[in-house]
């Protein structure tokens, strides 16, 4: 199962990952974005590629 991490110090909560992820792995939570459904990740890495501040890491 893939592991998805968000560097909260780098993340600017733009929600690009929320809008990009086809599986709904990310959710906004207050003034940040969190990994809400890691078990749904298919490791397509669309979130990594789209994150403008490179705050997301997906590991297989």
SEBADO-823452 format. One line per 10 residues: number of its first residue (from 1); their letters; for each residue x, z, y of N, C-alpha, C, CB. Coordinates in nm, 2 decimals, m for minus. Glycine has a CB too. Layout:
SEBADO-823452
NUM	a	X:Z:Y:X:Z:Y:X:Z:Y:X:Z:Y; ... $
end
This chain:
SEBADO-823452
1	xxxxxxxxxx	0.08:0.00:m0.12:0.00:0.00:0.00:0.09:0.00:0.12:m0.10:0.12:0.00; 0.06:m0.08:0.22:0.14:m0.09:0.34:0.13:0.04:0.42:0.09:m0.21:0.43; 0.23:0.07:0.50:0.23:0.18:0.59:0.23:0.13:0.73:0.36:0.27:0.56; 0.14:0.18:0.82:0.13:0.13:0.95:0.16:0.25:1.05:m0.01:0.07:0.98; 0.25:0.23:1.14:0.29:0.33:1.23:0.28:0.28:1.38:0.43:0.38:1.21; 0.23:0.36:1.47:0.23:0.33:1.61:0.32:0.43:1.68:0.08:0.33:1.67; 0.42:0.38:1.75:0.50:0.46:1.83:0.42:0.50:1.96:0.64:0.39:1.87; 0.37:0.62:1.96:0.28:0.66:2.07:0.36:0.68:2.20:0.22:0.80:2.03; 0.49:0.69:2.20:0.57:0.70:2.32:0.58:0.56:2.38:0.71:0.75:2.29; 0.57:0.46:2.30:0.59:0.32:2.35:0.45:0.25:2.38:0.66:0.23:2.25 $
11	xxxxxxxxxx	0.35:0.29:2.30:0.22:0.23:2.31:0.16:0.25:2.44:0.12:0.28:2.20; 0.10:0.14:2.50:0.04:0.15:2.63:m0.12:0.15:2.62:0.09:0.04:2.73; m0.17:0.16:2.50:m0.31:0.16:2.47:m0.39:0.04:2.52:m0.37:0.29:2.53; m0.32:m0.08:2.52:m0.39:m0.20:2.57:m0.49:m0.25:2.48:m0.28:m0.31:2.59; m0.50:m0.20:2.35:m0.59:m0.23:2.25:m0.58:m0.38:2.20:m0.73:m0.21:2.30; m0.47:m0.44:2.22:m0.45:m0.57:2.16:m0.45:m0.57:2.01:m0.31:m0.63:2.21; m0.40:m0.46:1.95:m0.40:m0.45:1.80:m0.54:m0.43:1.75:m0.31:m0.33:1.76; m0.62:m0.35:1.83:m0.76:m0.33:1.79:m0.84:m0.46:1.78:m0.83:m0.24:1.89; m0.81:m0.55:1.88:m0.88:m0.68:1.89:m0.82:m0.78:1.79:m0.87:m0.73:2.03; m0.69:m0.76:1.75:m0.62:m0.86:1.67:m0.64:m0.84:1.52:m0.48:m0.86:1.70 $
21	xxxxxxxxxx	m0.64:m0.71:1.48:m0.64:m0.68:1.34:m0.77:m0.73:1.27:m0.63:m0.53:1.32; m0.76:m0.81:1.17:m0.88:m0.86:1.10:m0.95:m0.76:1.01:m0.85:m0.98:1.02; m0.88:m0.65:0.98:m0.93:m0.55:0.89:m0.98:m0.42:0.96:m0.83:m0.51:0.79; m0.97:m0.41:1.09:m1.02:m0.29:1.16:m0.94:m0.17:1.14:m1.16:m0.27:1.12; m0.81:m0.18:1.12:m0.72:m0.07:1.09:m0.71:0.02:1.21:m0.58:m0.12:1.05; m0.71:m0.03:1.33:m0.69:0.05:1.45:m0.82:0.08:1.53:m0.59:m0.03:1.55; m0.82:0.20:1.60:m0.93:0.23:1.68:m0.88:0.30:1.80:m1.03:0.33:1.60; m0.95:0.28:1.92:m0.92:0.35:2.04:m0.96:0.50:2.02:m0.98:0.29:2.16; m0.88:0.59:2.07:m0.92:0.73:2.06:m0.87:0.79:2.19:m0.85:0.80:1.94; m0.97:0.81:2.28:m0.93:0.87:2.41:m0.85:0.77:2.49:m0.86:1.00:2.40 $
31	xxxxxxxxxx	m0.73:0.81:2.53:m0.64:0.72:2.61:m0.53:0.66:2.52:m0.59:0.79:2.73; m0.55:0.66:2.39:m0.45:0.60:2.30:m0.52:0.52:2.19:m0.36:0.71:2.24; m0.44:0.45:2.11:m0.49:0.38:1.99:m0.43:0.45:1.87:m0.45:0.23:2.00; m0.51:0.46:1.76:m0.46:0.53:1.64:m0.49:0.44:1.52:m0.54:0.67:1.62; m0.41:0.47:1.41:m0.43:0.40:1.28:m0.54:0.48:1.22:m0.30:0.40:1.20; m0.66:0.42:1.21:m0.78:0.49:1.16:m0.81:0.46:1.01:m0.90:0.46:1.25; m0.77:0.34:0.97:m0.81:0.29:0.84:m0.69:0.22:0.77:m0.93:0.19:0.84; m0.58:0.30:0.76:m0.45:0.24:0.70:m0.47:0.18:0.56:m0.35:0.35:0.69; m0.56:0.24:0.49:m0.59:0.18:0.35:m0.65:0.05:0.35:m0.68:0.28:0.28; m0.70:0.00:0.47:m0.75:m0.14:0.48:m0.65:m0.24:0.51:m0.86:m0.13:0.58 $
41	xxxxxxxxxx	m0.53:m0.20:0.55:m0.42:m0.29:0.59:m0.38:m0.39:0.48:m0.30:m0.21:0.64; m0.38:m0.52:0.51:m0.34:m0.62:0.42:m0.20:m0.67:0.45:m0.44:m0.73:0.42; m0.13:m0.60:0.54:0.01:m0.64:0.58:0.03:m0.78:0.63:0.10:m0.62:0.46; m0.07:m0.83:0.71:m0.06:m0.96:0.76:0.03:m0.96:0.88:m0.20:m1.01:0.80; 0.06:m0.84:0.94:0.15:m0.82:1.05:0.10:m0.89:1.18:0.28:m0.88:1.02; m0.02:m0.92:1.19:m0.08:m0.97:1.32:m0.06:m0.87:1.43:m0.23:m1.02:1.30; m0.08:m0.75:1.40:m0.07:m0.64:1.50:0.07:m0.63:1.55:m0.11:m0.50:1.44; 0.17:m0.64:1.46:0.31:m0.64:1.51:0.34:m0.76:1.60:0.41:m0.64:1.38; 0.30:m0.87:1.56:0.33:m0.99:1.64:0.26:m0.99:1.77:0.28:m1.12:1.56; 0.14:m0.93:1.78:0.06:m0.94:1.90:0.09:m0.82:2.00:m0.08:m0.94:1.87 $
51	xxxxxxxxxx	0.15:m0.72:1.95:0.18:m0.60:2.04:0.28:m0.63:2.15:0.23:m0.48:1.95; 0.23:m0.63:2.27:0.32:m0.67:2.38:0.44:m0.57:2.41:0.24:m0.68:2.51; 0.43:m0.45:2.36:0.54:m0.35:2.38:0.61:m0.32:2.25:0.49:m0.23:2.44; 0.58:m0.39:2.14:0.65:m0.37:2.01:0.64:m0.23:1.96:0.79:m0.42:2.01; 0.52:m0.17:1.97:0.50:m0.03:1.93:0.45:m0.01:1.79:0.40:0.04:2.02; 0.43:m0.12:1.72:0.37:m0.11:1.58:0.47:m0.16:1.48:0.24:m0.20:1.57; 0.48:m0.08:1.37:0.56:m0.12:1.26:0.48:m0.11:1.13:0.69:m0.02:1.25; 0.48:m0.22:1.05:0.41:m0.23:0.93:0.52:m0.24:0.82:0.31:m0.35:0.92; 0.52:m0.15:0.72:0.61:m0.15:0.61:0.54:m0.17:0.48:0.70:m0.03:0.61; 0.59:m0.26:0.40:0.52:m0.28:0.27:0.56:m0.17:0.17:0.57:m0.42:0.21 $
end
